[in-house]
Amino acid sequence: MGMDQDFPMSRTQGKVLVVGLVVMVVIGFALFGGFLPGLKPNYTPPSTVLVEGEPYYYTTVWLNSPSVFSNSTAPQPFVFHNVTFELWVTNWDSPTGGLVHGNGTERNGSVASFVLGNSVSPPMSTSLFVSSDRGFAVYWSGGFLAGPSVRLMVHA
């Protein structure tokens, strides 16, 4: 008797093989079909917007509102696409609306400061800041009804 003889599969072994294959197919569909949350590779490309003809990735962040007896907030850090932003508000109780102040620090260490909003003193009205190297931009509509949401943008 040689070792290379074909051994017939028993009925039990055949059933086990079929059940195993069916279970593997069901698990595969569950994983890649999204039925098991967190296991499906969920890649969605980041949202982009054109600013002065250039594409930027963007996100919206919410700033803390000043406390009842305060007119400003402490700086809040945000990191988006390797740019670190620090944002805070001042003049929040002003009839013309508050101001959003900030700094943006790029990966190479360059820092740009900005102020957005509407103000009589100091006189200004600006809603968009684009860094000098066009590495990032920040948008806040300003005005009395602007609210605390700020759009951060990083060059794509």
C-alpha atoms as an extended CHARMM CRD file, in Angstrom:
* protein
*
       156  EXT
         1         1  MET       CA              0.0000000000        0.0000000000        0.0000000000  PROA      1               0.0000000000
         2         2  GLY       CA              1.4500000000        3.3560000000       -1.0780000000  PROA      2               0.0000000000
         3         3  MET       CA              1.0500000000        6.6310000000        0.7450000000  PROA      3               0.0000000000
         4         4  ASP       CA             -0.2960000000        8.4900000000       -2.2870000000  PROA      4               0.0000000000
         5         5  GLN       CA             -3.6190000000        6.6660000000       -2.5130000000  PROA      5               0.0000000000
         6         6  ASP       CA             -6.7670000000        8.7530000000       -2.7050000000  PROA      6               0.0000000000
         7         7  PHE       CA             -8.8860000000        8.4330000000        0.3920000000  PROA      7               0.0000000000
         8         8  PRO       CA            -12.5630000000        9.0800000000       -0.1570000000  PROA      8               0.0000000000
         9         9  MET       CA            -14.1090000000       11.8320000000        2.0080000000  PROA      9               0.0000000000
        10        10  SER       CA            -16.7700000000       10.6800000000        4.4000000000  PROA      10              0.0000000000
        11        11  ARG       CA            -20.2190000000       12.2990000000        4.3620000000  PROA      11              0.0000000000
        12        12  THR       CA            -19.5350000000       13.9230000000        7.7380000000  PROA      12              0.0000000000
        13        13  GLN       CA            -16.2770000000       15.4480000000        6.5100000000  PROA      13              0.0000000000
        14        14  GLY       CA            -18.0440000000       16.7670000000        3.4030000000  PROA      14              0.0000000000
        15        15  LYS       CA            -20.7860000000       18.4050000000        5.4960000000  PROA      15              0.0000000000
        16        16  VAL       CA            -18.2100000000       19.9810000000        7.7960000000  PROA      16              0.0000000000
        17        17  LEU       CA            -16.2970000000       21.3290000000        4.7940000000  PROA      17              0.0000000000
        18        18  VAL       CA            -19.4450000000       22.8440000000        3.2240000000  PROA      18              0.0000000000
        19        19  VAL       CA            -20.5770000000       24.3900000000        6.5320000000  PROA      19              0.0000000000
        20        20  GLY       CA            -17.0900000000       25.8320000000        7.0700000000  PROA      20              0.0000000000
        21        21  LEU       CA            -17.0640000000       27.3890000000        3.6020000000  PROA      21              0.0000000000
        22        22  VAL       CA            -20.5370000000       28.8680000000        4.1060000000  PROA      22              0.0000000000
        23        23  VAL       CA            -19.4960000000       30.3530000000        7.4840000000  PROA      23              0.0000000000
        24        24  MET       CA            -16.3680000000       31.9020000000        5.9290000000  PROA      24              0.0000000000
        25        25  VAL       CA            -18.4230000000       33.4480000000        3.0990000000  PROA      25              0.0000000000
        26        26  VAL       CA            -20.9510000000       34.8840000000        5.5860000000  PROA      26              0.0000000000
        27        27  ILE       CA            -18.1550000000       36.3700000000        7.7330000000  PROA      27              0.0000000000
        28        28  GLY       CA            -16.5420000000       37.8580000000        4.6130000000  PROA      28              0.0000000000
        29        29  PHE       CA            -19.8030000000       39.4940000000        3.5610000000  PROA      29              0.0000000000
        30        30  ALA       CA            -20.3600000000       40.7850000000        7.1030000000  PROA      30              0.0000000000
        31        31  LEU       CA            -16.8750000000       42.2790000000        7.3080000000  PROA      31              0.0000000000
        32        32  PHE       CA            -16.6980000000       43.9180000000        3.9140000000  PROA      32              0.0000000000
        33        33  GLY       CA            -20.3930000000       44.6170000000        3.5040000000  PROA      33              0.0000000000
        34        34  GLY       CA            -20.4280000000       46.8620000000        6.5630000000  PROA      34              0.0000000000
        35        35  PHE       CA            -22.7560000000       44.7430000000        8.7060000000  PROA      35              0.0000000000
        36        36  LEU       CA            -20.1640000000       44.5880000000       11.4810000000  PROA      36              0.0000000000
        37        37  PRO       CA            -19.4460000000       48.2290000000       12.3730000000  PROA      37              0.0000000000
        38        38  GLY       CA            -15.8380000000       49.2510000000       12.6890000000  PROA      38              0.0000000000
        39        39  LEU       CA            -14.5040000000       46.3890000000       10.6390000000  PROA      39              0.0000000000
        40        40  LYS       CA            -15.2740000000       47.6980000000        7.1690000000  PROA      40              0.0000000000
        41        41  PRO       CA            -12.5000000000       49.8230000000        5.6640000000  PROA      41              0.0000000000
        42        42  ASN       CA            -14.3880000000       53.1490000000        5.7180000000  PROA      42              0.0000000000
        43        43  TYR       CA            -12.2870000000       55.5120000000        3.6380000000  PROA      43              0.0000000000
        44        44  THR       CA            -14.0410000000       58.6500000000        2.5510000000  PROA      44              0.0000000000
        45        45  PRO       CA            -11.9610000000       61.2580000000        0.8070000000  PROA      45              0.0000000000
        46        46  PRO       CA            -11.7580000000       64.5360000000        2.7340000000  PROA      46              0.0000000000
        47        47  SER       CA            -14.0220000000       67.3670000000        1.6650000000  PROA      47              0.0000000000
        48        48  THR       CA            -12.4190000000       70.0280000000       -0.4860000000  PROA      48              0.0000000000
        49        49  VAL       CA            -13.2700000000       73.6010000000       -1.3760000000  PROA      49              0.0000000000
        50        50  LEU       CA            -11.6700000000       76.0900000000       -3.7670000000  PROA      50              0.0000000000
        51        51  VAL       CA            -10.1970000000       79.2240000000       -2.1900000000  PROA      51              0.0000000000
        52        52  GLU       CA             -8.8350000000       81.7780000000       -4.6320000000  PROA      52              0.0000000000
        53        53  GLY       CA             -8.6860000000       79.0260000000       -7.2630000000  PROA      53              0.0000000000
        54        54  GLU       CA             -6.7060000000       76.5860000000       -5.0800000000  PROA      54              0.0000000000
        55        55  PRO       CA             -8.0700000000       73.3340000000       -3.5490000000  PROA      55              0.0000000000
        56        56  TYR       CA             -8.1790000000       73.0890000000        0.2620000000  PROA      56              0.0000000000
        57        57  TYR       CA             -9.2910000000       70.3160000000        2.5970000000  PROA      57              0.0000000000
        58        58  TYR       CA            -11.6980000000       71.7230000000        5.1530000000  PROA      58              0.0000000000
        59        59  THR       CA            -13.4160000000       70.9980000000        8.4180000000  PROA      59              0.0000000000
        60        60  THR       CA            -15.6400000000       73.0220000000       10.7160000000  PROA      60              0.0000000000
        61        61  VAL       CA            -14.7740000000       73.4320000000       14.3940000000  PROA      61              0.0000000000
        62        62  TRP       CA            -16.8540000000       74.9100000000       17.2000000000  PROA      62              0.0000000000
        63        63  LEU       CA            -15.3390000000       77.4190000000       19.5760000000  PROA      63              0.0000000000
        64        64  ASN       CA            -16.3540000000       77.7350000000       23.2030000000  PROA      64              0.0000000000
        65        65  SER       CA            -18.5840000000       80.6910000000       23.9200000000  PROA      65              0.0000000000
        66        66  PRO       CA            -17.4110000000       83.1250000000       26.5900000000  PROA      66              0.0000000000
        67        67  SER       CA            -18.8070000000       82.6450000000       30.0800000000  PROA      67              0.0000000000
        68        68  VAL       CA            -21.5500000000       84.9550000000       31.3340000000  PROA      68              0.0000000000
        69        69  PHE       CA            -19.3160000000       87.6650000000       32.7850000000  PROA      69              0.0000000000
        70        70  SER       CA            -16.5100000000       87.3420000000       30.2520000000  PROA      70              0.0000000000
        71        71  ASN       CA            -16.1210000000       88.9020000000       26.8320000000  PROA      71              0.0000000000
        72        72  SER       CA            -13.4630000000       86.4830000000       25.5420000000  PROA      72              0.0000000000
        73        73  THR       CA            -12.2790000000       82.8670000000       25.7010000000  PROA      73              0.0000000000
        74        74  ALA       CA             -8.9800000000       81.1050000000       26.2580000000  PROA      74              0.0000000000
        75        75  PRO       CA             -7.1960000000       79.7530000000       23.1580000000  PROA      75              0.0000000000
        76        76  GLN       CA             -8.4580000000       76.3730000000       21.9490000000  PROA      76              0.0000000000
        77        77  PRO       CA             -6.0880000000       74.0800000000       20.0190000000  PROA      77              0.0000000000
        78        78  PHE       CA             -7.1780000000       72.2110000000       16.8910000000  PROA      78              0.0000000000
        79        79  VAL       CA             -5.0070000000       70.0500000000       14.6320000000  PROA      79              0.0000000000
        80        80  PHE       CA             -6.1120000000       69.4950000000       11.0440000000  PROA      80              0.0000000000
        81        81  HSD       CA             -3.9510000000       67.9630000000        8.2860000000  PROA      81              0.0000000000
        82        82  ASN       CA             -0.6810000000       68.6600000000       10.1170000000  PROA      82              0.0000000000
        83        83  VAL       CA             -1.5090000000       72.3050000000       10.8460000000  PROA      83              0.0000000000
        84        84  THR       CA             -2.0380000000       73.3080000000       14.4790000000  PROA      84              0.0000000000
        85        85  PHE       CA             -4.5620000000       76.0750000000       15.0210000000  PROA      85              0.0000000000
        86        86  GLU       CA             -5.1530000000       78.0430000000       18.2140000000  PROA      86              0.0000000000
        87        87  LEU       CA             -8.4050000000       80.0040000000       18.1530000000  PROA      87              0.0000000000
        88        88  TRP       CA            -10.1190000000       82.2910000000       20.6530000000  PROA      88              0.0000000000
        89        89  VAL       CA            -12.8240000000       84.9460000000       20.6020000000  PROA      89              0.0000000000
        90        90  THR       CA            -12.9000000000       88.5160000000       21.9170000000  PROA      90              0.0000000000
        91        91  ASN       CA            -15.4610000000       91.3530000000       21.8640000000  PROA      91              0.0000000000
        92        92  TRP       CA            -18.1880000000       88.6910000000       22.0070000000  PROA      92              0.0000000000
        93        93  ASP       CA            -20.7140000000       91.1260000000       23.5120000000  PROA      93              0.0000000000
        94        94  SER       CA            -20.1130000000       93.7930000000       20.8550000000  PROA      94              0.0000000000
        95        95  PRO       CA            -23.2110000000       94.9390000000       18.9140000000  PROA      95              0.0000000000
        96        96  THR       CA            -21.3300000000       94.4120000000       15.6400000000  PROA      96              0.0000000000
        97        97  GLY       CA            -20.2600000000       90.9050000000       16.6210000000  PROA      97              0.0000000000
        98        98  GLY       CA            -17.1550000000       89.3900000000       18.0820000000  PROA      98              0.0000000000
        99        99  LEU       CA            -13.7320000000       88.7030000000       16.6910000000  PROA      99              0.0000000000
       100       100  VAL       CA            -12.0180000000       85.3530000000       16.1820000000  PROA      100             0.0000000000
       101       101  HSD       CA             -8.2670000000       85.5150000000       16.7860000000  PROA      101             0.0000000000
       102       102  GLY       CA             -5.9110000000       82.7430000000       15.8820000000  PROA      102             0.0000000000
       103       103  ASN       CA             -2.5340000000       81.3570000000       15.0390000000  PROA      103             0.0000000000
       104       104  GLY       CA             -1.7970000000       78.6670000000       12.5210000000  PROA      104             0.0000000000
       105       105  THR       CA              1.4240000000       76.6670000000       12.8440000000  PROA      105             0.0000000000
       106       106  GLU       CA              2.4600000000       74.6100000000        9.8510000000  PROA      106             0.0000000000
       107       107  ARG       CA              4.5410000000       71.4420000000        9.9400000000  PROA      107             0.0000000000
       108       108  ASN       CA              7.6740000000       73.3880000000        8.9450000000  PROA      108             0.0000000000
       109       109  GLY       CA              7.2590000000       75.6200000000       12.0190000000  PROA      109             0.0000000000
       110       110  SER       CA              6.0480000000       78.7680000000       10.2830000000  PROA      110             0.0000000000
       111       111  VAL       CA              3.3590000000       80.6100000000       12.2310000000  PROA      111             0.0000000000
       112       112  ALA       CA              0.7640000000       83.0420000000       10.9090000000  PROA      112             0.0000000000
       113       113  SER       CA             -1.5860000000       85.1060000000       13.0890000000  PROA      113             0.0000000000
       114       114  PHE       CA             -4.9850000000       86.4150000000       12.0360000000  PROA      114             0.0000000000
       115       115  VAL       CA             -8.1460000000       88.1580000000       13.2320000000  PROA      115             0.0000000000
       116       116  LEU       CA            -11.5470000000       87.5950000000       11.6210000000  PROA      116             0.0000000000
       117       117  GLY       CA            -14.8400000000       89.4020000000       12.1130000000  PROA      117             0.0000000000
       118       118  ASN       CA            -16.4270000000       92.8410000000       12.1210000000  PROA      118             0.0000000000
       119       119  SER       CA            -15.3450000000       95.5650000000       14.4830000000  PROA      119             0.0000000000
       120       120  VAL       CA            -15.6540000000       99.3210000000       14.7940000000  PROA      120             0.0000000000
       121       121  SER       CA            -12.6570000000       99.5170000000       17.1000000000  PROA      121             0.0000000000
       122       122  PRO       CA            -10.2510000000       98.4400000000       15.7380000000  PROA      122             0.0000000000
       123       123  PRO       CA            -11.8990000000       99.0880000000       12.3640000000  PROA      123             0.0000000000
       124       124  MET       CA            -12.0210000000       95.8660000000       10.3850000000  PROA      124             0.0000000000
       125       125  SER       CA            -14.3030000000       93.6250000000        8.4020000000  PROA      125             0.0000000000
       126       126  THR       CA            -12.8110000000       90.3880000000        7.1670000000  PROA      126             0.0000000000
       127       127  SER       CA            -14.1010000000       86.8400000000        7.0290000000  PROA      127             0.0000000000
       128       128  LEU       CA            -11.2600000000       84.9800000000        5.2540000000  PROA      128             0.0000000000
       129       129  PHE       CA             -7.5850000000       84.6390000000        6.0730000000  PROA      129             0.0000000000
       130       130  VAL       CA             -5.1420000000       82.8720000000        3.7260000000  PROA      130             0.0000000000
       131       131  SER       CA             -1.5750000000       82.3650000000        4.9530000000  PROA      131             0.0000000000
       132       132  SER       CA              1.1430000000       84.0380000000        2.8990000000  PROA      132             0.0000000000
       133       133  ASP       CA              2.4540000000       80.6870000000        1.6340000000  PROA      133             0.0000000000
       134       134  ARG       CA             -1.1380000000       79.5160000000        0.9430000000  PROA      134             0.0000000000
       135       135  GLY       CA             -0.5580000000       76.5300000000        3.2430000000  PROA      135             0.0000000000
       136       136  PHE       CA             -3.7810000000       77.1030000000        5.1640000000  PROA      136             0.0000000000
       137       137  ALA       CA             -6.8150000000       79.3460000000        5.3550000000  PROA      137             0.0000000000
       138       138  VAL       CA             -9.4740000000       80.1360000000        7.9680000000  PROA      138             0.0000000000
       139       139  TYR       CA            -13.0370000000       81.3660000000        7.3900000000  PROA      139             0.0000000000
       140       140  TRP       CA            -15.5120000000       82.8820000000        9.8340000000  PROA      140             0.0000000000
       141       141  SER       CA            -18.4810000000       84.8650000000        8.5820000000  PROA      141             0.0000000000
       142       142  GLY       CA            -18.3490000000       87.3440000000       11.4860000000  PROA      142             0.0000000000
       143       143  GLY       CA            -21.1340000000       89.6630000000       12.4780000000  PROA      143             0.0000000000
       144       144  PHE       CA            -23.6360000000       89.4900000000       15.3030000000  PROA      144             0.0000000000
       145       145  LEU       CA            -25.2810000000       86.2290000000       14.1980000000  PROA      145             0.0000000000
       146       146  ALA       CA            -22.1260000000       84.4030000000       13.0550000000  PROA      146             0.0000000000
       147       147  GLY       CA            -21.9890000000       81.9360000000       15.9470000000  PROA      147             0.0000000000
       148       148  PRO       CA            -18.9740000000       79.9850000000       17.1530000000  PROA      148             0.0000000000
       149       149  SER       CA            -18.3040000000       77.7520000000       14.1010000000  PROA      149             0.0000000000
       150       150  VAL       CA            -15.0820000000       78.3530000000       12.1950000000  PROA      150             0.0000000000
       151       151  ARG       CA            -13.9470000000       76.6460000000        8.9870000000  PROA      151             0.0000000000
       152       152  LEU       CA            -10.3140000000       75.4790000000        8.9430000000  PROA      152             0.0000000000
       153       153  MET       CA             -8.7450000000       74.7810000000        5.5570000000  PROA      153             0.0000000000
       154       154  VAL       CA             -5.4060000000       73.2340000000        4.5960000000  PROA      154             0.0000000000
       155       155  HSD       CA             -4.0070000000       73.2870000000        1.0690000000  PROA      155             0.0000000000
       156       156  ALA       CA             -4.6550000000       69.9770000000       -0.6880000000  PROA      156             0.0000000000
